[in-house]
Amino acid sequence: MPTVGVNRDLLFEALGRKYTEEEFNDLCFEFGLELDEVTTEKQMISKEQGGDKSSGASEDVIFKVDIPANRYDLLCLEGLARGLLVFQGKLAIPRYRSVKPRSGALQRLIIKPNTEQIRPHAVAAVLKDITFTQASYDSFIDLQDKLHQNLCRKRSLVAIGTHDLDTIRGPFTYDALPPSQIKFQPLAQTRAFTAPELMELYSGDSHLKQYLPIIRDSPVYPVITDADGVVLSMPPIINGHHSRITLATRNVFIECTATDLTKAKIVLDTLVCMFSQYCKEAYTVESAEVEYPSGEKHVYPTLAYRKEAIDVDLVNRNVGINQSADQLATLLTKMCLSSEASSGRLTVEVPPTRHDILHACDVVEDVAIAYGYNNIQKQIPPIGVIAVQNPLNKLSDQVRHQVAEAGFTEALTFSLCSQADIGSKMRQDISQLPVVHISNPKTLEFQVARTSLVPGLLKTVAANRKMPLPLRLFEVSDVVLKDRLADTGARNERRLAAVSYSKTSGFEVIHGLLDRLMQLLEVPSDPASGYCLRPADDPSYFPGRCADVLAYGEPIGRLGVLHPDVITKFELNLPCSALEVNLEPFL
C-alpha cells in the first residue's frame, strides 16, 4: 500500500478549510483511506518568499496517508483533494476531455521498427497552457516517481518523460540505437555523455542505478529525439537537459514508453487527468498522434468513459444494506462514479481516473465505503452456520499427534526447493516429473515447488547429523503437482513423509509406522479391501528394497531404503529409510 506525503497547509487550502488531526483522520477513514503518520520537515525559505538570512528554514507539517495500491488517482495532492471534495459534495465530478490543437495539427511521435527489440510501445499527450507553482511542480514530479514505483514496476513496464514543448520541435521520433550512437546532455549534468558513459556514470547513483539493468545488456537503447535531432530522453533511465521542465514551462509534452501498452495508457491518463486542472482550460488535454512502424496511427490520451449496469438488489445484498436506487446513485457519485437510477438498476459511468473499476464487485465496494462500514448493521446469518475444521486439516493434525507419539520428531521444511533437490540428488529425471517451475527465481535454492517431502527431510537430517542417533523425522504438508485439469494448471496434495536415519537401515521402523498409520485409519491389511505393499523399482531407493503402498487397489505412496547415491548427495553417510504417502484418499 503506497504512502503519500502531502503538505498539510497546502492540502487544507485545496480542501477549502482547516481540520484538526482527528477530524482529518475521520474524513480519511470515511473515504476508505488511513492517516498513517503526521511528521514535520524543514523547508528552506528564500528572500523572495519573505525570508531573510537569519530565518533559514520553516517547519512544514506533512500528512502521510496510506492509499490503496489500485487507486492511482489518489497518489498526489491534486487527486487526493479532488476525491475528498467530491466525496463531501463540495465539487462536481470533473469531465476530462482530450481536444485537438487550435492549429489543427497534432504533435506526432513516430515509432521506429528497432524499438521492437526492447520497448515497442509509446503514448503521448500535451498539457497546454499550464501554470505551475512550486507546490504543483513538486507534486507533478512526485506523482511521476510514485507511478514509476507502483504501476510502472520500477520503470520496467512504463517509463515517463516530460518535456518543455516550447524548447523542442515535432514531429518526434522514438527509435532504438546502438549505445555508441547515442550522445546527449542528461538532466543535472553540465556536458554531453554517450550512452555507455551514462551507464557508467549512473552505476553509482543511488536513485538511478536500479533502472540500469532494464536496458544495459540490450544491443540497442531506446531514445526519443525531436525534428532537429535533439535528444529528449533515453528511457527508462534519464531525460535530456535541453527539454527539462521548469516553473516557467507553459506547454508540457508527455511521452511514455512501455513494454505493456495497457499500463502506458493508464499512466498517461492518470498523469494528465491529475494536472489538467492547472491548464488554462481546466480538465482538457491536447491529443498527440503516435505512428507505429506498420503505419497504423493512434491518438492519445484515450480518456475513455464507459458505463456499467448493476442491479440494485445485487448491491444491497452484497453490502448488507437496504437503499433505494436513487440513494445508491448518490453514494456512488460521492466516489467520483457518476450514476443514474432506473427500473431497479444503476447505470454507472466509470471515468478515466478510475482504472481500478474492473468488475461489478468494485462498484459494490465503493458503495460500502460511501455508505460507511460503521453504519452497516451487524446481522445474524439467516441460516444455521456452525464452524468446523477443514476435514483435511483435521486429519493432518490427528496424524501429526500419532506419528509424534510413535517416536518421530516433526519438521517443517520449505515449499520451494532447487531443481537438484528433487531431480539429480534423488536420481530422478526432472523433465519427467510434474514440476511447477518459478519463472524468475531469485536464488538457486528456490527454483521449483517441491513434488516430494523427502528431500526437505533429508536436508534437515543433514543439518542435524551431529545429534544422537537414530534421527527420526516426519512432516505432514503439501506438495505441488502440475495438473492440466486444474483451473490454475497445478494442484496441492497433502502428504505424510517420514525418514529414519541410523547405523542400520531402519526399514522395519518405517514399515511399522505405516502399519500404525493404517491401523489408526481403520484400513485393514488386505490386498482386496485394505492396504498392501507391492514391489517397485524407483531409482531413489536401493534395488529390491522399495515398495509401493496400495490402498483399496490404488497406489498412494512409497517406502523403502534410500539408494546410497541419494544418501551421499545429501551429505549423509549412514543408511536411511523413507516413507511418503498421500493422505487425501482417507478423507
Secondary structure as the mmCIF struct_conf table of DSSP 4:
data_model
#
loop_
_struct_conf.conf_type_id
_struct_conf.id
_struct_conf.beg_label_comp_id
_struct_conf.beg_label_asym_id
_struct_conf.beg_label_seq_id
_struct_conf.end_label_comp_id
_struct_conf.end_label_asym_id
_struct_conf.end_label_seq_id
STRN STRN1 THR A 3 ASN A 7
HELX_RH_AL_P HELX_RH_AL_P1 ARG A 8 LEU A 15
TURN_TY1_P TURN_TY1_P1 GLY A 16 GLY A 16
BEND BEND1 ARG A 17 ARG A 17
HELX_RH_AL_P HELX_RH_AL_P2 GLU A 21 GLU A 30
TURN_TY1_P TURN_TY1_P2 PHE A 31 GLY A 32
STRN STRN2 GLU A 34 MET A 44
HELX_RH_3T_P HELX_RH_3T_P1 LYS A 47 GLN A 49
TURN_TY1_P TURN_TY1_P3 GLY A 50 GLY A 50
TURN_TY1_P TURN_TY1_P4 LYS A 53 SER A 55
STRN STRN3 ALA A 57 ASP A 66
TURN_TY1_P TURN_TY1_P5 ALA A 69 ASN A 70
HELX_RH_3T_P HELX_RH_3T_P2 TYR A 72 LEU A 74
BEND BEND2 LEU A 75 CYS A 76
HELX_RH_AL_P HELX_RH_AL_P3 LEU A 77 PHE A 87
TURN_TY1_P TURN_TY1_P6 GLN A 88 GLY A 89
BEND BEND3 LYS A 90 LEU A 91
HELX_LH_PP_P HELX_LH_PP_P1 ALA A 92 PRO A 94
STRN STRN4 ARG A 97 VAL A 99
TURN_TY1_P TURN_TY1_P7 ARG A 102 SER A 103
BEND BEND4 GLY A 104 GLY A 104
HELX_LH_PP_P HELX_LH_PP_P2 ALA A 105 LEU A 106
STRN STRN5 GLN A 107 ILE A 111
HELX_LH_PP_P HELX_LH_PP_P3 LYS A 112 LYS A 112
HELX_RH_3T_P HELX_RH_3T_P3 PRO A 113 GLN A 117
TURN_TY1_P TURN_TY1_P8 ILE A 118 ILE A 118
STRN STRN6 HIS A 121 LEU A 127
BEND BEND5 ASP A 129 ASP A 129
STRN STRN7 ILE A 130 ILE A 130
HELX_RH_AL_P HELX_RH_AL_P4 GLN A 134 GLN A 149
TURN_TY1_P TURN_TY1_P9 ASN A 150 SER A 156
BEND BEND6 LEU A 157 LEU A 157
STRN STRN8 VAL A 158 ASP A 164
HELX_RH_3T_P HELX_RH_3T_P4 LEU A 165 THR A 167
BEND BEND7 ILE A 168 ILE A 168
BEND BEND8 GLY A 170 PRO A 171
STRN STRN9 PHE A 172 LEU A 177
HELX_RH_3T_P HELX_RH_3T_P5 PRO A 179 GLN A 181
STRN STRN10 LYS A 183 PHE A 184
STRN STRN11 PRO A 186 PRO A 186
TURN_TY1_P TURN_TY1_P10 LEU A 187 ALA A 188
BEND BEND9 THR A 190 ARG A 191
STRN STRN12 PHE A 193 THR A 194
HELX_RH_AL_P HELX_RH_AL_P5 ALA A 195 LEU A 201
HELX_RH_3T_P HELX_RH_3T_P6 TYR A 202 GLY A 204
TURN_TY1_P TURN_TY1_P11 SER A 206 LEU A 208
HELX_RH_3T_P HELX_RH_3T_P7 LYS A 209 ILE A 214
TURN_TY1_P TURN_TY1_P12 ILE A 215 ASP A 217
BEND BEND10 SER A 218 VAL A 220
STRN STRN13 TYR A 221 THR A 225
TURN_TY1_P TURN_TY1_P13 ALA A 227 ASP A 228
STRN STRN14 VAL A 231 MET A 234
TURN_TY1_P TURN_TY1_P14 PRO A 235 ILE A 237
STRN STRN15 ILE A 238 ASN A 239
STRN STRN16 GLY A 240 GLY A 240
BEND BEND11 HIS A 241 HIS A 241
TURN_TY1_P TURN_TY1_P15 HIS A 242 SER A 243
TURN_TY1_P TURN_TY1_P16 LEU A 247 ALA A 248
STRN STRN17 VAL A 252 ALA A 258
BEND BEND12 THR A 259 THR A 259
HELX_RH_AL_P HELX_RH_AL_P6 LEU A 261 PHE A 275
HELX_RH_3T_P HELX_RH_3T_P8 SER A 276 TYR A 278
STRN STRN18 CYS A 279 CYS A 279
BEND BEND13 LYS A 280 GLU A 281
TURN_TY1_P TURN_TY1_P17 ALA A 282 TYR A 283
STRN STRN19 THR A 284 GLU A 291
TURN_TY1_P TURN_TY1_P18 PRO A 293 SER A 294
BEND BEND14 GLY A 295 GLY A 295
STRN STRN20 LYS A 297 TYR A 300
STRN STRN21 ARG A 306 ASP A 311
HELX_RH_AL_P HELX_RH_AL_P7 VAL A 312 VAL A 319
TURN_TY1_P TURN_TY1_P19 GLY A 320 GLY A 320
HELX_RH_AL_P HELX_RH_AL_P8 ALA A 325 LYS A 334
TURN_TY1_P TURN_TY1_P20 MET A 335 CYS A 336
STRN STRN22 SER A 338 SER A 342
TURN_TY1_P TURN_TY1_P21 SER A 343 GLY A 344
STRN STRN23 ARG A 345 VAL A 350
HELX_LH_PP_P HELX_LH_PP_P4 PRO A 351 PRO A 351
TURN_TY1_P TURN_TY1_P22 PRO A 352 THR A 353
TURN_TY1_P TURN_TY1_P23 HIS A 355 ASP A 356
BEND BEND15 HIS A 359 HIS A 359
HELX_RH_AL_P HELX_RH_AL_P9 ALA A 360 TYR A 371
HELX_RH_3T_P HELX_RH_3T_P9 TYR A 373 ASN A 375
BEND BEND16 ILE A 376 ILE A 376
HELX_LH_PP_P HELX_LH_PP_P5 GLN A 377 LYS A 378
BEND BEND17 PRO A 382 ILE A 383
HELX_RH_AL_P HELX_RH_AL_P10 PRO A 391 GLU A 405
TURN_TY1_P TURN_TY1_P24 ALA A 406 GLY A 407
HELX_LH_PP_P HELX_LH_PP_P6 PHE A 408 PHE A 408
STRN STRN24 THR A 409 GLU A 410
BEND BEND18 SER A 415 SER A 415
STRN STRN25 LEU A 416 CYS A 417
HELX_RH_AL_P HELX_RH_AL_P11 GLN A 419 ILE A 422
TURN_TY1_P TURN_TY1_P25 GLY A 423 GLY A 423
HELX_RH_3T_P HELX_RH_3T_P10 SER A 424 MET A 426
TURN_TY1_P TURN_TY1_P26 ARG A 427 ARG A 427
HELX_RH_3T_P HELX_RH_3T_P11 ILE A 430 GLN A 432
BEND BEND19 LEU A 433 LEU A 433
HELX_LH_PP_P HELX_LH_PP_P7 VAL A 435 VAL A 436
STRN STRN26 HIS A 437 HIS A 437
HELX_LH_PP_P HELX_LH_PP_P8 ILE A 438 ILE A 438
BEND BEND20 SER A 439 ASN A 440
BEND BEND21 LYS A 442 THR A 443
TURN_TY1_P TURN_TY1_P27 LEU A 444 GLU A 445
BEND BEND22 PHE A 446 GLN A 447
STRN STRN27 VAL A 448 ALA A 449
BEND BEND23 THR A 451 THR A 451
BEND BEND24 LEU A 453 LEU A 453
HELX_RH_AL_P HELX_RH_AL_P12 VAL A 454 ALA A 463
TURN_TY1_P TURN_TY1_P28 ASN A 464 LYS A 466
BEND BEND25 MET A 467 MET A 467
HELX_LH_PP_P HELX_LH_PP_P9 PRO A 468 PRO A 468
BEND BEND26 LEU A 469 LEU A 469
HELX_LH_PP_P HELX_LH_PP_P10 PRO A 470 PRO A 470
STRN STRN28 LEU A 471 LYS A 482
TURN_TY1_P TURN_TY1_P29 ARG A 484 LEU A 485
BEND BEND27 ALA A 486 ALA A 486
TURN_TY1_P TURN_TY1_P30 ASP A 487 THR A 488
BEND BEND28 GLY A 489 GLY A 489
STRN STRN29 ALA A 490 TYR A 501
BEND BEND29 SER A 502 THR A 504
HELX_RH_AL_P HELX_RH_AL_P13 PHE A 507 LEU A 520
TURN_TY1_P TURN_TY1_P31 LEU A 521 GLU A 522
BEND BEND30 SER A 525 SER A 525
TURN_TY1_P TURN_TY1_P32 PRO A 527 SER A 529
BEND BEND31 GLY A 530 GLY A 530
STRN STRN30 TYR A 531 PRO A 535
TURN_TY1_P TURN_TY1_P33 PRO A 539 SER A 540
STRN STRN31 TYR A 541 ALA A 551
TURN_TY1_P TURN_TY1_P34 TYR A 552 GLY A 553
STRN STRN32 GLU A 554 LEU A 562
HELX_LH_PP_P HELX_LH_PP_P11 HIS A 563 HIS A 563
HELX_RH_AL_P HELX_RH_AL_P14 PRO A 564 LYS A 569
TURN_TY1_P TURN_TY1_P35 PHE A 570 GLU A 571
BEND BEND32 LEU A 574 LEU A 574
STRN STRN33 CYS A 576 ASN A 582
HELX_RH_3T_P HELX_RH_3T_P12 GLU A 584 PHE A 586
#
